[in-house]
Amino acid sequence: MICTKNLLCPAFIYGGGWKTGGLFPLRAWWKVSCLMEIWTTLRRCLISSDVTGRGRYSSGRYRGGAVIIGLRLSISLERFLPAMFENVLTSEQMELAERLLPHCQQFYMVGGTALALHIGHRRSLDFDLASCEPLKPFDIERNLMANGLAIERVTTASADEFSVFINGIRVTFLSFPFEVRHDLMWQRGKISLPDLPSLAAMKAYALGRRSKWKDYVDLYFVLKHHLDMETLIEKAEDIFTSHFNARLFREQLCYFEDIDYSEDVEYLASAPLKDEISQFLEKVATAI
């Protein structure tokens, strides 16, 4: 994921003298969809001059017969993101997201829904919205009502959590005291969210405070297909410092006695067996 808003981006290289040929070398983990999105945006900017800030264009320069077009762009971040997996949401959730989230700009999206939008592995039936500030439930409720959103039921109302149901969908506002960068933007929902490593680190942190099967499922998909254990632990220690214990986290990944299975998991990818999940997590947790 790209986490900076100003990029010095050599776009395409023309000519035969550049020894790498074709594209400027990009990090291996960039996906084709992301590359196509970048190129589409750059072409649009070249055509429409949709570029802001000083030094809009750096001069084309020759190197061994190749022209490198350097563009200094100040472009909204969402243009560089690959499409989110919006199929993880029901039509009712999507409708609520488009009505609700643009009015919650002081919050950013976290939890299973934010993670599922990144990797598309399962449905998530609620919205979790976080802020580093203490909550004022009355102000939140007043803001919702002013924008035509009726609260059907309040389940929790405090300075730390405000959980409500709107159109049958649970929405939880959280006061989260840790600093988590949330530079990525879900364009359709008009709300920011953290990158995948940060969301996975938050799942790892939550595992020490609750034992929900869906958290184990999320960590299984993340660790099997997207991140290694060392990267996950490093990110968790970076965000939560001494509040995160890596050894305890590894132990929790191997302990399945008191897990809460009350929430069904609806897979969108191929559904792994419970034993497959537990055996994999135990393997990565105990690997040296």
Secondary structure, 3 states (H helix, E strand, C coil): CCCCCEEEEEEEEECCCCCCCCECCCCCCCCHHHHHHHHHHHHHHHHHCCCCCCCCECCCEEECCEEEEEEEEECCHHHHCCCCCHHHCCHHHHHHHHHHHHHCCCCEEEHHHHHHHHHCCECCCEEEEEECCCCCHHHHHHHHHHCCCCCCEEEEECCCEEEEEECCEEEEEEECCCCCCCCEEECCCCEEECCHHHHHHHHHHHHCCCCEHHHHHHHHHHHHHCCCHHHHHHHHHHHHHHHCCHHHHHHHHCCCCCCECCCCCCECCCCCCHHHHHHHHHHHHHCC
